[in-house]
Amino acid sequence: MDLIEGLPPSTTGDGKTTADSILVVVDRLTKYTVALPTVATATSKEHARLLDDHVFSHFGLPDQIISDRGRTFVSAVWSGIMELYGIHLPAAVPEGATGDVVKHAQLLEACQRNINAAAEAMAKSYNRSRVDRSFQPGEEVMLRTKHLRTDRPSRKLDNRFAGPFKILDAIGPRAYRLDLPRRWAVHPVFHVSLLEPVEKPQRPSDQAPAVTWAEDEREEYEVEAIIDSRRGFQRKLEYLVKWVGYEDPSWIPATAARKAPIPVQAFHQKFPRKPALARR
């Protein structure tokens, strides 16, 4: 904040000076600037009133006021603000008046020490029983599904793990990139705490099906069955597809389901009232 003085005065018709200075206020974060006309003879309370009408009423009271005009000017402005808001600061604090404040401060410090001590004790107890796992590229792991969105109606009924998936590479000491199906559309890097080593022998249903590549280099998967249909975004038809070798079904657009006309036809024969493409 600064006061620009010595400007040509603005006067009324009867010759009374209304402004000959500008009080400039700049927000340190956004650099938003407010320029307020005033007079050089204005008192600290008048400056406070000016700030309250045009600054504090819009942005709230500041945490700090900085000015090149020195501490005296800033102190005078703060005094005017305190007077304007009816806040009286005693010149001397009576003995014992801050006793409650001191007691509460000591209590807060004791609480903070206890919280820190409890956190350290919990960390030591956890680290004693913790085994840091590490994997190598090429290994297969199971992925926890706690942060994955599936089509299951309830988390309680959902599978705890998905996979197995091959590790492509390590991202730092605690994260790994997995070879996930492209249709999952999720970031393939996961923390080691979400991974579990594959237990042998594996069930046949846990094995991912072989992936074939189309001429346009997109992965293709074998459709086991169509189990539902709906009108999705912009009322476009979608099918819920059960894939061969995968437990979780997924929604795909009807245009992609045209590659599997037999499962689509079988679904609509079984559920004729379900949403379907309009017949031409």
PyRosetta script that sets phi, psi and omega in degrees:
from pyrosetta import init, pose_from_sequence

init()
pose = pose_from_sequence("MDLIEGLPPSTTGDGKTTADSILVVVDRLTKYTVALPTVATATSKEHARLLDDHVFSHFGLPDQIISDRGRTFVSAVWSGIMELYGIHLPAAVPEGATGDVVKHAQLLEACQRNINAAAEAMAKSYNRSRVDRSFQPGEEVMLRTKHLRTDRPSRKLDNRFAGPFKILDAIGPRAYRLDLPRRWAVHPVFHVSLLEPVEKPQRPSDQAPAVTWAEDEREEYEVEAIIDSRRGFQRKLEYLVKWVGYEDPSWIPATAARKAPIPVQAFHQKFPRKPALARR")
pose.set_psi(1, 141.8)
pose.set_omega(1, -179.9)
pose.set_phi(2, -149.8)
pose.set_psi(2, 160.1)
pose.set_omega(2, 179.3)
pose.set_phi(3, -120.0)
pose.set_psi(3, 115.8)
pose.set_omega(3, 178.6)
pose.set_phi(4, -93.0)
pose.set_psi(4, 117.6)
pose.set_omega(4, -176.0)
pose.set_phi(5, -113.5)
pose.set_psi(5, 174.2)
pose.set_omega(5, 176.3)
pose.set_phi(6, 76.9)
pose.set_psi(6, 24.1)
pose.set_omega(6, 179.4)
pose.set_phi(7, -90.0)
pose.set_psi(7, 157.8)
pose.set_omega(7, 175.7)
pose.set_phi(8, -57.8)
pose.set_psi(8, 131.0)
pose.set_omega(8, -175.3)
pose.set_phi(9, -72.3)
pose.set_psi(9, 147.2)
pose.set_omega(9, 170.1)
pose.set_phi(10, -98.7)
pose.set_psi(10, 130.4)
pose.set_omega(10, -174.6)
pose.set_phi(11, -125.5)
pose.set_psi(11, 158.6)
pose.set_omega(11, 174.8)
pose.set_phi(12, -88.4)
pose.set_psi(12, -179.4)
pose.set_omega(12, -178.7)
pose.set_phi(13, -62.6)
pose.set_psi(13, -28.4)
pose.set_omega(13, 180.0)
pose.set_phi(14, -92.1)
pose.set_psi(14, 10.1)
pose.set_omega(14, 175.2)
pose.set_phi(15, 88.5)
pose.set_psi(15, 7.1)
pose.set_omega(15, -179.4)
pose.set_phi(16, -80.6)
pose.set_psi(16, 130.7)
pose.set_omega(16, -179.5)
pose.set_phi(17, -75.4)
pose.set_psi(17, 124.1)
pose.set_omega(17, 178.7)
pose.set_phi(18, -100.9)
pose.set_psi(18, -25.1)
pose.set_omega(18, 179.2)
pose.set_phi(19, -162.4)
pose.set_psi(19, 135.5)
pose.set_omega(19, 173.2)
pose.set_phi(20, -139.4)
pose.set_psi(20, 8.7)
pose.set_omega(20, -179.2)
pose.set_phi(21, -145.8)
pose.set_psi(21, 165.9)
pose.set_omega(21, 177.6)
pose.set_phi(22, -129.8)
pose.set_psi(22, 125.3)
pose.set_omega(22, 174.1)
pose.set_phi(23, -91.8)
pose.set_psi(23, 114.1)
pose.set_omega(23, -175.2)
pose.set_phi(24, -103.7)
pose.set_psi(24, 126.8)
pose.set_omega(24, 179.3)
pose.set_phi(25, -122.2)
pose.set_psi(25, 126.2)
pose.set_omega(25, -178.6)
pose.set_phi(26, -125.1)
pose.set_psi(26, 128.9)
pose.set_omega(26, 175.0)
pose.set_phi(27, -76.2)
pose.set_psi(27, 128.2)
pose.set_omega(27, -174.9)
pose.set_phi(28, -66.6)
pose.set_psi(28, -30.0)
pose.set_omega(28, -177.1)
pose.set_phi(29, -81.2)
pose.set_psi(29, -54.3)
pose.set_omega(29, -173.0)
pose.set_phi(30, -95.5)
pose.set_psi(30, -12.2)
pose.set_omega(30, -175.3)
pose.set_phi(31, 65.2)
pose.set_psi(31, 17.3)
pose.set_omega(31, 175.4)
pose.set_phi(32, -64.3)
pose.set_psi(32, 130.7)
pose.set_omega(32, -172.5)
pose.set_phi(33, -117.2)
pose.set_psi(33, 136.9)
pose.set_omega(33, 174.6)
pose.set_phi(34, -123.6)
pose.set_psi(34, 125.1)
pose.set_omega(34, 178.4)
pose.set_phi(35, -110.7)
pose.set_psi(35, 120.8)
pose.set_omega(35, -174.3)
pose.set_phi(36, -118.3)
pose.set_psi(36, 122.4)
pose.set_omega(36, 176.8)
pose.set_phi(37, -68.8)
pose.set_psi(37, 137.7)
pose.set_omega(37, 179.4)
pose.set_phi(38, -154.3)
pose.set_psi(38, -174.3)
pose.set_omega(38, 177.7)
pose.set_phi(39, -119.0)
pose.set_psi(39, 151.5)
pose.set_omega(39, -177.5)
pose.set_phi(40, -65.4)
pose.set_psi(40, -23.0)
pose.set_omega(40, -177.9)
pose.set_phi(41, -90.2)
pose.set_psi(41, 6.8)
pose.set_omega(41, -178.7)
pose.set_phi(42, -64.3)
pose.set_psi(42, 142.9)
pose.set_omega(42, 178.5)
pose.set_phi(43, -82.1)
pose.set_psi(43, 168.9)
pose.set_omega(43, 179.1)
pose.set_phi(44, -62.0)
pose.set_psi(44, -35.0)
pose.set_omega(44, 178.6)
pose.set_phi(45, -68.8)
pose.set_psi(45, -36.4)
pose.set_omega(45, 177.2)
pose.set_phi(46, -67.1)
pose.set_psi(46, -38.9)
pose.set_omega(46, 175.1)
pose.set_phi(47, -63.9)
pose.set_psi(47, -40.6)
pose.set_omega(47, 178.5)
pose.set_phi(48, -62.6)
pose.set_psi(48, -41.7)
pose.set_omega(48, 178.1)
pose.set_phi(49, -62.8)
pose.set_psi(49, -40.2)
pose.set_omega(49, 179.2)
pose.set_phi(50, -63.3)
pose.set_psi(50, -44.2)
pose.set_omega(50, 179.0)
pose.set_phi(51, -65.6)
pose.set_psi(51, -39.4)
pose.set_omega(51, -179.1)
pose.set_phi(52, -66.1)
pose.set_psi(52, -39.7)
pose.set_omega(52, -177.8)
pose.set_phi(53, -70.5)
pose.set_psi(53, -36.0)
pose.set_omega(53, -169.8)
pose.set_phi(54, -114.2)
pose.set_psi(54, -12.9)
pose.set_omega(54, -177.5)
pose.set_phi(55, -123.0)
pose.set_psi(55, -62.0)
pose.set_omega(55, -174.3)
pose.set_phi(56, -63.3)
pose.set_psi(56, -34.5)
pose.set_omega(56, -178.7)
pose.set_phi(57, -67.0)
pose.set_psi(57, -20.5)
pose.set_omega(57, -180.0)
pose.set_phi(58, -101.4)
pose.set_psi(58, -36.5)
pose.set_omega(58, -171.6)
pose.set_phi(59, -117.3)
pose.set_psi(59, -7.2)
pose.set_omega(59, -177.8)
pose.set_phi(60, 87.6)
pose.set_psi(60, 170.3)
pose.set_omega(60, -179.6)
pose.set_phi(61, -70.9)
pose.set_psi(61, 143.2)
pose.set_omega(61, -179.2)
pose.set_phi(62, -79.9)
pose.set_psi(62, 156.3)
pose.set_omega(62, 172.9)
pose.set_phi(63, -77.4)
pose.set_psi(63, -27.0)
pose.set_omega(63, -175.4)
pose.set_phi(64, -156.0)
pose.set_psi(64, 144.7)
pose.set_omega(64, 174.7)
pose.set_phi(65, -118.9)
pose.set_psi(65, 126.2)
pose.set_omega(65, 179.1)
pose.set_phi(66, -120.1)
pose.set_psi(66, 134.7)
pose.set_omega(66, -179.5)
pose.set_phi(67, -147.6)
pose.set_psi(67, 144.5)
pose.set_omega(67, 176.0)
pose.set_phi(68, -73.3)
pose.set_psi(68, -9.8)
pose.set_omega(68, -177.0)
pose.set_phi(69, -80.9)
pose.set_psi(69, -1.4)
pose.set_omega(69, 173.5)
pose.set_phi(70, 98.3)
pose.set_psi(70, 172.4)
pose.set_omega(70, -175.7)
pose.set_phi(71, -66.6)
pose.set_psi(71, -31.8)
pose.set_omega(71, -177.6)
pose.set_phi(72, -61.9)
pose.set_psi(72, -45.2)
pose.set_omega(72, 179.9)
pose.set_phi(73, -64.1)
pose.set_psi(73, -46.0)
pose.set_omega(73, -179.8)
pose.set_phi(74, -63.2)
pose.set_psi(74, -42.6)
pose.set_omega(74, 179.3)
pose.set_phi(75, -62.4)
pose.set_psi(75, -39.2)
pose.set_omega(75, 179.2)
pose.set_phi(76, -65.6)
pose.set_psi(76, -40.4)
pose.set_omega(76, 178.6)
pose.set_phi(77, -64.3)
pose.set_psi(77, -45.3)
pose.set_omega(77, 178.4)
pose.set_phi(78, -61.5)
pose.set_psi(78, -39.1)
pose.set_omega(78, 177.8)
pose.set_phi(79, -61.8)
pose.set_psi(79, -40.7)
pose.set_omega(79, 177.4)
pose.set_phi(80, -64.3)
pose.set_psi(80, -38.8)
pose.set_omega(80, 178.8)
pose.set_phi(81, -64.9)
pose.set_psi(81, -44.8)
pose.set_omega(81, 179.1)
pose.set_phi(82, -61.1)
pose.set_psi(82, -42.4)
pose.set_omega(82, 179.3)
pose.set_phi(83, -65.2)
pose.set_psi(83, -39.5)
pose.set_omega(83, -179.4)
pose.set_phi(84, -63.4)
pose.set_psi(84, -38.1)
pose.set_omega(84, -178.7)
pose.set_phi(85, -91.1)
pose.set_psi(85, 3.6)
pose.set_omega(85, 177.2)
pose.set_phi(86, 71.9)
pose.set_psi(86, 29.5)
pose.set_omega(86, 179.4)
pose.set_phi(87, -99.9)
pose.set_psi(87, 124.2)
pose.set_omega(87, -178.2)
pose.set_phi(88, -113.1)
pose.set_psi(88, 119.8)
pose.set_omega(88, 178.8)
pose.set_phi(89, -98.4)
pose.set_psi(89, 116.9)
pose.set_omega(89, -179.4)
pose.set_phi(90, -66.5)
pose.set_psi(90, 143.6)
pose.set_omega(90, -179.4)
pose.set_phi(91, -67.9)
pose.set_psi(91, -35.3)
pose.set_omega(91, 179.9)
pose.set_phi(92, -131.8)
pose.set_psi(92, 138.5)
pose.set_omega(92, -179.9)
pose.set_phi(93, -90.9)
pose.set_psi(93, 123.4)
pose.set_omega(93, 179.6)
pose.set_phi(94, -61.1)
pose.set_psi(94, 146.9)
pose.set_omega(94, -179.6)
pose.set_phi(95, -61.0)
pose.set_psi(95, 130.0)
pose.set_omega(95, -180.0)
pose.set_phi(96, 88.7)
pose.set_psi(96, -7.3)
pose.set_omega(96, -177.0)
pose.set_phi(97, -68.3)
pose.set_psi(97, -26.5)
pose.set_omega(97, -178.7)
pose.set_phi(98, -98.7)
pose.set_psi(98, 14.1)
pose.set_omega(98, -177.6)
pose.set_phi(99, -59.0)
pose.set_psi(99, -44.3)
pose.set_omega(99, 179.8)
pose.set_phi(100, -63.4)
pose.set_psi(100, -39.2)
pose.set_omega(100, 179.5)
pose.set_phi(101, -63.4)
pose.set_psi(101, -43.5)
pose.set_omega(101, -179.9)
pose.set_phi(102, -63.4)
pose.set_psi(102, -42.5)
pose.set_omega(102, -179.9)
pose.set_phi(103, -62.7)
pose.set_psi(103, -43.7)
pose.set_omega(103, 179.9)
pose.set_phi(104, -66.8)
pose.set_psi(104, -37.0)
pose.set_omega(104, 177.8)
pose.set_phi(105, -63.9)
pose.set_psi(105, -41.9)
pose.set_omega(105, 177.9)
pose.set_phi(106, -64.7)
pose.set_psi(106, -38.3)
pose.set_omega(106, 178.2)
pose.set_phi(107, -64.0)
pose.set_psi(107, -42.6)
pose.set_omega(107, 178.9)
pose.set_phi(108, -64.0)
pose.set_psi(108, -39.6)
pose.set_omega(108, 178.1)
pose.set_phi(109, -63.8)
pose.set_psi(109, -40.4)
pose.set_omega(109, 178.2)
pose.set_phi(110, -65.0)
pose.set_psi(110, -40.7)
pose.set_omega(110, 177.5)
pose.set_phi(111, -62.0)
pose.set_psi(111, -41.7)
pose.set_omega(111, -179.7)
pose.set_phi(112, -64.6)
pose.set_psi(112, -40.5)
pose.set_omega(112, 178.3)
pose.set_phi(113, -63.7)
pose.set_psi(113, -41.7)
pose.set_omega(113, 179.9)
pose.set_phi(114, -66.3)
pose.set_psi(114, -39.2)
pose.set_omega(114, 178.3)
pose.set_phi(115, -63.2)
pose.set_psi(115, -44.0)
pose.set_omega(115, 179.4)
pose.set_phi(116, -63.9)
pose.set_psi(116, -41.2)
pose.set_omega(116, 179.8)
pose.set_phi(117, -65.2)
pose.set_psi(117, -40.7)
pose.set_omega(117, 178.7)
pose.set_phi(118, -65.3)
pose.set_psi(118, -40.2)
pose.set_omega(118, 179.1)
pose.set_phi(119, -63.9)
pose.set_psi(119, -41.0)
pose.set_omega(119, 178.3)
pose.set_phi(120, -65.2)
pose.set_psi(120, -40.8)
pose.set_omega(120, 179.3)
pose.set_phi(121, -64.7)
pose.set_psi(121, -41.0)
pose.set_omega(121, 178.7)
pose.set_phi(122, -65.4)
pose.set_psi(122, -39.7)
pose.set_omega(122, 179.8)
pose.set_phi(123, -64.6)
pose.set_psi(123, -41.5)
pose.set_omega(123, 179.1)
pose.set_phi(124, -64.5)
pose.set_psi(124, -42.9)
pose.set_omega(124, 179.6)
pose.set_phi(125, -63.9)
pose.set_psi(125, -40.1)
pose.set_omega(125, -179.7)
pose.set_phi(126, -68.7)
pose.set_psi(126, -42.4)
pose.set_omega(126, -176.0)
pose.set_phi(127, -69.6)
pose.set_psi(127, -26.6)
pose.set_omega(127, 179.1)
pose.set_phi(128, -66.3)
pose.set_psi(128, -34.6)
pose.set_omega(128, -177.9)
pose.set_phi(129, -98.9)
pose.set_psi(129, 4.0)
pose.set_omega(129, -176.1)
pose.set_phi(130, -93.3)
pose.set_psi(130, 135.5)
pose.set_omega(130, 176.3)
pose.set_phi(131, -114.8)
pose.set_psi(131, 116.1)
pose.set_omega(131, 179.6)
pose.set_phi(132, -74.8)
pose.set_psi(132, 121.0)
pose.set_omega(132, 178.8)
pose.set_phi(133, -90.8)
pose.set_psi(133, 153.3)
pose.set_omega(133, 172.7)
pose.set_phi(134, -141.7)
pose.set_psi(134, 146.2)
pose.set_omega(134, -178.5)
pose.set_phi(135, -127.9)
pose.set_psi(135, 161.4)
pose.set_omega(135, 178.9)
pose.set_phi(136, -114.8)
pose.set_psi(136, 147.4)
pose.set_omega(136, 175.2)
pose.set_phi(137, -54.7)
pose.set_psi(137, 135.4)
pose.set_omega(137, -177.1)
pose.set_phi(138, 101.6)
pose.set_psi(138, -22.5)
pose.set_omega(138, 176.3)
pose.set_phi(139, -70.9)
pose.set_psi(139, 158.0)
pose.set_omega(139, 176.9)
pose.set_phi(140, -108.9)
pose.set_psi(140, 139.6)
pose.set_omega(140, -178.1)
pose.set_phi(141, -135.0)
pose.set_psi(141, 160.3)
pose.set_omega(141, 171.6)
pose.set_phi(142, -97.7)
pose.set_psi(142, 142.2)
pose.set_omega(142, -176.0)
pose.set_phi(143, -109.6)
pose.set_psi(143, 127.9)
pose.set_omega(143, 175.6)
pose.set_phi(144, -65.8)
pose.set_psi(144, 140.0)
pose.set_omega(144, -176.5)
pose.set_phi(145, -97.2)
pose.set_psi(145, 11.1)
pose.set_omega(145, -173.8)
pose.set_phi(146, -62.5)
pose.set_psi(146, -28.0)
pose.set_omega(146, -179.9)
pose.set_phi(147, -108.3)
pose.set_psi(147, 10.3)
pose.set_omega(147, -179.5)
pose.set_phi(148, -102.6)
pose.set_psi(148, 141.1)
pose.set_omega(148, 177.6)
pose.set_phi(149, -91.0)
pose.set_psi(149, 124.7)
pose.set_omega(149, 178.8)
pose.set_phi(150, -122.8)
pose.set_psi(150, 175.4)
pose.set_omega(150, 179.5)
pose.set_phi(151, -91.8)
pose.set_psi(151, 6.9)
pose.set_omega(151, 177.9)
pose.set_phi(152, -68.2)
pose.set_psi(152, 140.9)
pose.set_omega(152, -176.3)
pose.set_phi(153, -70.7)
pose.set_psi(153, -19.6)
pose.set_omega(153, -176.8)
pose.set_phi(154, -143.1)
pose.set_psi(154, 138.6)
pose.set_omega(154, 175.3)
pose.set_phi(155, -62.9)
pose.set_psi(155, -33.8)
pose.set_omega(155, -178.6)
pose.set_phi(156, -62.9)
pose.set_psi(156, -29.6)
pose.set_omega(156, -177.5)
pose.set_phi(157, -97.0)
pose.set_psi(157, -0.1)
pose.set_omega(157, -175.6)
pose.set_phi(158, -81.8)
pose.set_psi(158, 159.0)
pose.set_omega(158, 175.2)
pose.set_phi(159, -69.3)
pose.set_psi(159, 138.5)
pose.set_omega(159, 180.0)
pose.set_phi(160, -75.1)
pose.set_psi(160, -28.3)
pose.set_omega(160, -176.9)
pose.set_phi(161, -132.3)
pose.set_psi(161, 152.9)
pose.set_omega(161, 173.2)
pose.set_phi(162, -127.4)
pose.set_psi(162, 153.1)
pose.set_omega(162, 178.4)
pose.set_phi(163, 132.0)
pose.set_psi(163, -161.9)
pose.set_omega(163, 7.6)
pose.set_phi(164, -80.1)
pose.set_psi(164, 156.7)
pose.set_omega(164, 178.7)
pose.set_phi(165, -127.3)
pose.set_psi(165, 145.0)
pose.set_omega(165, -179.9)
pose.set_phi(166, -81.6)
pose.set_psi(166, 138.7)
pose.set_omega(166, 175.4)
pose.set_phi(167, -81.1)
pose.set_psi(167, 123.9)
pose.set_omega(167, 179.4)
pose.set_phi(168, -84.7)
pose.set_psi(168, -47.7)
pose.set_omega(168, 178.3)
pose.set_phi(169, -164.1)
pose.set_psi(169, 165.9)
pose.set_omega(169, 178.4)
pose.set_phi(170, -92.4)
pose.set_psi(170, 135.8)
pose.set_omega(170, 176.4)
pose.set_phi(171, -110.2)
pose.set_psi(171, 88.4)
pose.set_omega(171, -174.0)
pose.set_phi(172, 77.2)
pose.set_psi(172, -172.3)
pose.set_omega(172, -176.2)
pose.set_phi(173, -81.0)
pose.set_psi(173, -12.5)
pose.set_omega(173, -171.2)
pose.set_phi(174, -127.5)
pose.set_psi(174, 10.8)
pose.set_omega(174, -178.6)
pose.set_phi(175, -141.9)
pose.set_psi(175, 153.2)
pose.set_omega(175, -177.1)
pose.set_phi(176, -139.6)
pose.set_psi(176, 147.2)
pose.set_omega(176, 175.6)
pose.set_phi(177, -95.8)
pose.set_psi(177, 127.8)
pose.set_omega(177, -177.4)
pose.set_phi(178, -105.9)
pose.set_psi(178, 154.6)
pose.set_omega(178, 176.6)
pose.set_phi(179, -88.2)
pose.set_psi(179, 85.6)
pose.set_omega(179, -177.8)
pose.set_phi(180, -92.6)
pose.set_psi(180, 154.6)
pose.set_omega(180, 173.5)
pose.set_phi(181, -61.1)
pose.set_psi(181, 140.6)
pose.set_omega(181, -178.4)
pose.set_phi(182, -63.3)
pose.set_psi(182, -28.5)
pose.set_omega(182, -178.2)
pose.set_phi(183, -68.0)
pose.set_psi(183, -14.5)
pose.set_omega(183, 178.4)
pose.set_phi(184, -69.2)
pose.set_psi(184, -32.9)
pose.set_omega(184, 177.7)
pose.set_phi(185, 54.5)
pose.set_psi(185, 46.6)
pose.set_omega(185, 175.7)
pose.set_phi(186, -127.7)
pose.set_psi(186, 157.7)
pose.set_omega(186, 178.0)
pose.set_phi(187, -65.9)
pose.set_psi(187, 126.2)
pose.set_omega(187, -169.7)
pose.set_phi(188, -84.0)
pose.set_psi(188, 8.5)
pose.set_omega(188, -178.8)
pose.set_phi(189, -100.6)
pose.set_psi(189, 128.0)
pose.set_omega(189, -176.1)
pose.set_phi(190, -133.5)
pose.set_psi(190, 148.2)
pose.set_omega(190, 176.3)
pose.set_phi(191, -68.6)
pose.set_psi(191, 151.1)
pose.set_omega(191, -176.1)
pose.set_phi(192, -62.2)
pose.set_psi(192, -25.6)
pose.set_omega(192, -179.9)
pose.set_phi(193, -67.1)
pose.set_psi(193, -17.2)
pose.set_omega(193, 179.5)
pose.set_phi(194, -93.6)
pose.set_psi(194, 1.4)
pose.set_omega(194, -175.7)
pose.set_phi(195, -112.6)
pose.set_psi(195, 145.3)
pose.set_omega(195, 176.5)
pose.set_phi(196, -132.6)
pose.set_psi(196, 141.1)
pose.set_omega(196, 177.4)
pose.set_phi(197, -65.7)
pose.set_psi(197, 149.3)
pose.set_omega(197, 180.0)
pose.set_phi(198, -75.0)
pose.set_psi(198, 129.5)
pose.set_omega(198, 178.3)
pose.set_phi(199, -91.2)
pose.set_psi(199, 129.2)
pose.set_omega(199, 177.3)
pose.set_phi(200, -95.7)
pose.set_psi(200, 147.7)
pose.set_omega(200, -3.5)
pose.set_phi(201, -80.2)
pose.set_psi(201, 154.1)
pose.set_omega(201, 179.3)
pose.set_phi(202, -90.9)
pose.set_psi(202, 149.1)
pose.set_omega(202, 173.5)
pose.set_phi(203, -73.0)
pose.set_psi(203, 147.8)
pose.set_omega(203, 178.9)
pose.set_phi(204, -57.0)
pose.set_psi(204, -32.3)
pose.set_omega(204, -177.7)
pose.set_phi(205, -71.7)
pose.set_psi(205, -17.4)
pose.set_omega(205, 179.8)
pose.set_phi(206, -80.8)
pose.set_psi(206, -14.0)
pose.set_omega(206, -177.0)
pose.set_phi(207, -78.4)
pose.set_psi(207, 132.0)
pose.set_omega(207, 177.7)
pose.set_phi(208, -73.2)
pose.set_psi(208, 141.2)
pose.set_omega(208, -179.6)
pose.set_phi(209, -69.9)
pose.set_psi(209, 156.7)
pose.set_omega(209, 176.8)
pose.set_phi(210, -65.9)
pose.set_psi(210, 140.0)
pose.set_omega(210, -178.0)
pose.set_phi(211, -100.3)
pose.set_psi(211, 129.1)
pose.set_omega(211, 175.1)
pose.set_phi(212, -102.7)
pose.set_psi(212, 153.6)
pose.set_omega(212, -177.0)
pose.set_phi(213, -111.7)
pose.set_psi(213, 131.0)
pose.set_omega(213, 176.3)
pose.set_phi(214, -81.3)
pose.set_psi(214, 174.1)
pose.set_omega(214, -178.1)
pose.set_phi(215, -64.4)
pose.set_psi(215, -27.6)
pose.set_omega(215, 179.9)
pose.set_phi(216, -89.9)
pose.set_psi(216, 14.1)
pose.set_omega(216, 174.6)
pose.set_phi(217, 64.7)
pose.set_psi(217, 27.8)
pose.set_omega(217, 173.0)
pose.set_phi(218, -102.2)
pose.set_psi(218, 143.5)
pose.set_omega(218, -178.9)
pose.set_phi(219, -69.3)
pose.set_psi(219, 143.2)
pose.set_omega(219, 175.1)
pose.set_phi(220, -121.5)
pose.set_psi(220, 142.4)
pose.set_omega(220, -178.9)
pose.set_phi(221, -125.7)
pose.set_psi(221, 151.2)
pose.set_omega(221, -178.0)
pose.set_phi(222, -85.2)
pose.set_psi(222, 129.1)
pose.set_omega(222, -179.9)
pose.set_phi(223, -83.8)
pose.set_psi(223, 125.5)
pose.set_omega(223, 175.9)
pose.set_phi(224, -86.5)
pose.set_psi(224, -43.9)
pose.set_omega(224, -179.8)
pose.set_phi(225, -167.0)
pose.set_psi(225, 154.8)
pose.set_omega(225, 169.6)
pose.set_phi(226, -96.3)
pose.set_psi(226, 125.4)
pose.set_omega(226, -174.3)
pose.set_phi(227, -114.5)
pose.set_psi(227, -8.2)
pose.set_omega(227, 177.5)
pose.set_phi(228, -168.1)
pose.set_psi(228, 163.9)
pose.set_omega(228, 175.0)
pose.set_phi(229, -143.8)
pose.set_psi(229, 156.1)
pose.set_omega(229, -178.8)
pose.set_phi(230, -159.2)
pose.set_psi(230, 167.9)
pose.set_omega(230, 171.6)
pose.set_phi(231, -99.7)
pose.set_psi(231, 113.1)
pose.set_omega(231, -176.3)
pose.set_phi(232, -94.3)
pose.set_psi(232, -137.0)
pose.set_omega(232, -177.9)
pose.set_phi(233, -61.4)
pose.set_psi(233, 132.0)
pose.set_omega(233, -178.1)
pose.set_phi(234, 57.0)
pose.set_psi(234, 32.0)
pose.set_omega(234, 176.3)
pose.set_phi(235, 60.8)
pose.set_psi(235, 23.4)
pose.set_omega(235, 178.7)
pose.set_phi(236, -81.8)
pose.set_psi(236, 141.0)
pose.set_omega(236, -175.9)
pose.set_phi(237, -72.2)
pose.set_psi(237, 136.7)
pose.set_omega(237, 176.9)
pose.set_phi(238, -133.0)
pose.set_psi(238, 151.6)
pose.set_omega(238, 177.2)
pose.set_phi(239, -119.5)
pose.set_psi(239, 141.9)
pose.set_omega(239, 173.2)
pose.set_phi(240, -92.6)
pose.set_psi(240, 114.8)
pose.set_omega(240, -169.6)
pose.set_phi(241, -108.7)
pose.set_psi(241, 132.7)
pose.set_omega(241, 170.0)
pose.set_phi(242, -95.7)
pose.set_psi(242, 120.8)
pose.set_omega(242, -174.9)
pose.set_phi(243, -95.1)
pose.set_psi(243, 147.1)
pose.set_omega(243, 177.3)
pose.set_phi(244, -67.2)
pose.set_psi(244, 124.8)
pose.set_omega(244, 177.9)
pose.set_phi(245, 89.3)
pose.set_psi(245, -2.5)
pose.set_omega(245, 179.7)
pose.set_phi(246, -122.5)
pose.set_psi(246, 142.0)
pose.set_omega(246, -178.7)
pose.set_phi(247, -83.2)
pose.set_psi(247, -37.6)
pose.set_omega(247, -174.4)
pose.set_phi(248, -90.5)
pose.set_psi(248, 126.1)
pose.set_omega(248, 174.3)
pose.set_phi(249, -77.0)
pose.set_psi(249, 167.8)
pose.set_omega(249, 178.6)
pose.set_phi(250, -146.5)
pose.set_psi(250, 153.7)
pose.set_omega(250, 179.1)
pose.set_phi(251, -86.2)
pose.set_psi(251, 134.8)
pose.set_omega(251, 176.7)
pose.set_phi(252, -133.1)
pose.set_psi(252, 153.8)
pose.set_omega(252, 177.6)
pose.set_phi(253, -66.6)
pose.set_psi(253, 153.4)
pose.set_omega(253, -178.3)
pose.set_phi(254, -62.1)
pose.set_psi(254, -29.4)
pose.set_omega(254, 179.4)
pose.set_phi(255, -62.7)
pose.set_psi(255, -34.5)
pose.set_omega(255, 178.4)
pose.set_phi(256, -75.5)
pose.set_psi(256, -27.7)
pose.set_omega(256, -179.1)
pose.set_phi(257, -75.0)
pose.set_psi(257, -8.1)
pose.set_omega(257, 179.2)
pose.set_phi(258, -64.6)
pose.set_psi(258, -19.8)
pose.set_omega(258, 178.6)
pose.set_phi(259, -74.1)
pose.set_psi(259, -10.6)
pose.set_omega(259, 178.6)
pose.set_phi(260, -125.4)
pose.set_psi(260, 67.4)
pose.set_omega(260, -174.7)
pose.set_phi(261, -65.7)
pose.set_psi(261, -31.6)
pose.set_omega(261, -177.0)
pose.set_phi(262, -67.6)
pose.set_psi(262, -49.0)
pose.set_omega(262, 176.5)
pose.set_phi(263, -61.3)
pose.set_psi(263, -36.2)
pose.set_omega(263, 178.9)
pose.set_phi(264, -64.5)
pose.set_psi(264, -45.4)
pose.set_omega(264, 179.7)
pose.set_phi(265, -63.2)
pose.set_psi(265, -40.4)
pose.set_omega(265, 179.8)
pose.set_phi(266, -65.2)
pose.set_psi(266, -37.0)
pose.set_omega(266, 179.5)
pose.set_phi(267, -64.9)
pose.set_psi(267, -46.7)
pose.set_omega(267, -176.9)
pose.set_phi(268, -72.1)
pose.set_psi(268, -26.8)
pose.set_omega(268, 173.6)
pose.set_phi(269, -67.7)
pose.set_psi(269, -34.7)
pose.set_omega(269, 179.7)
pose.set_phi(270, -80.5)
pose.set_psi(270, -34.0)
pose.set_omega(270, -178.8)
pose.set_phi(271, -127.5)
pose.set_psi(271, 76.4)
pose.set_omega(271, -174.6)
pose.set_phi(272, -67.0)
pose.set_psi(272, -19.1)
pose.set_omega(272, -178.9)
pose.set_phi(273, -89.1)
pose.set_psi(273, -5.6)
pose.set_omega(273, 179.0)
pose.set_phi(274, -72.6)
pose.set_psi(274, 152.0)
pose.set_omega(274, 179.5)
pose.set_phi(275, -55.2)
pose.set_psi(275, 138.6)
pose.set_omega(275, -178.4)
pose.set_phi(276, -146.4)
pose.set_psi(276, 167.3)
pose.set_omega(276, 175.8)
pose.set_phi(277, -67.4)
pose.set_psi(277, 142.7)
pose.set_omega(277, 179.2)
pose.set_phi(278, -68.1)
pose.set_psi(278, 134.5)
pose.set_omega(278, 178.6)
pose.set_phi(279, -78.5)
pose.set_psi(279, 136.6)
pose.set_omega(279, 179.7)
pose.set_phi(280, -86.4)
pose.dump_pdb("model.pdb")
